[in-house]
Amino acid sequence: MSSVDQLIRAMEGARASDIFFCDGRKPSARIDGRVAVVDWPVTTADELVLLLDQIKGARGRFEATGDIDVGYTLDDRRYRI
């Protein structure tokens, strides 16, 4: 799996505002108000940990609740992950 920045850059062309990851499933994205599965490989638990480690404080919140909803800013644009 790529870095969070690389994943977001890949989604920019599709005008995605939200990206959803779940262990054992392909990522999904909210595009024009609708959630659709993205044609990327299935996300593993190890990949999710690597992604969480790239977002300040995300891993601790995820481990405490089993879920996370964070804002992420890249190039002055805000995304939800």
C-alpha positions in Angstrom: 0.0 0.0 0.0 1.1 3.5 -0.7 1.5 6.5 1.7 -1.6 8.4 2.7 -0.5 11.3 0.5 -0.1 9.0 -2.5 -3.6 7.5 -1.9 -5.2 11.0 -1.6 -3.4 12.2 -4.8 -4.8 9.2 -6.6 -8.3 10.1 -5.4 -8.1 13.8 -6.3 -8.8 13.2 -10.0 -12.0 11.4 -9.1 -13.1 14.3 -6.8 -13.3 12.1 -3.8 -13.8 13.8 -0.4 -13.8 10.8 1.9 -11.7 7.5 1.8 -12.8 4.4 3.8 -10.5 1.5 4.7 -11.5 -1.8 6.3 -9.4 -4.8 7.0 -10.0 -7.5 4.3 -11.9 -5.2 1.9 -11.1 -2.9 -1.0 -11.1 0.8 -0.1 -14.2 2.9 -0.8 -14.5 6.6 -1.5 -17.2 9.2 -1.4 -17.4 10.7 -4.9 -20.1 13.3 -5.7 -22.0 12.3 -2.5 -22.0 8.5 -3.2 -19.8 5.9 -1.7 -18.2 3.5 -4.2 -15.7 0.7 -4.0 -12.3 1.7 -5.5 -10.5 -0.6 -7.8 -7.5 -1.1 -5.5 -6.2 -4.2 -3.8 -7.9 -5.5 -0.6 -6.5 -3.7 2.5 -4.8 -5.9 5.1 -4.6 -5.2 8.8 -0.8 -4.6 8.5 -1.4 -2.0 5.8 -4.1 -0.2 8.0 -1.5 0.1 10.8 1.0 1.6 8.4 -1.6 4.1 7.2 -2.6 5.0 10.8 1.0 5.5 11.8 1.2 8.3 9.1 -1.6 10.3 10.7 -0.8 12.0 14.0 -2.7 10.4 16.8 -4.7 8.1 14.6 -3.4 4.8 15.8 -4.0 5.5 19.4 -7.6 6.6 18.8 -8.2 3.5 16.6 -6.8 1.1 19.2 -9.0 2.7 21.8 -12.2 2.5 19.9 -11.8 0.1 16.9 -12.9 2.9 14.6 -11.6 6.3 13.4 -12.8 9.3 11.5 -10.0 11.9 10.9 -9.5 14.9 8.8 -6.4 15.1 6.7 -5.1 18.1 4.9 -2.9 17.9 1.8 -2.1 20.9 -0.5 -4.7 23.0 1.4 -7.5 20.5 0.6 -9.1 18.6 3.4 -10.1 15.0 3.2 -11.8 12.5 5.7 -10.3 9.1 6.3 
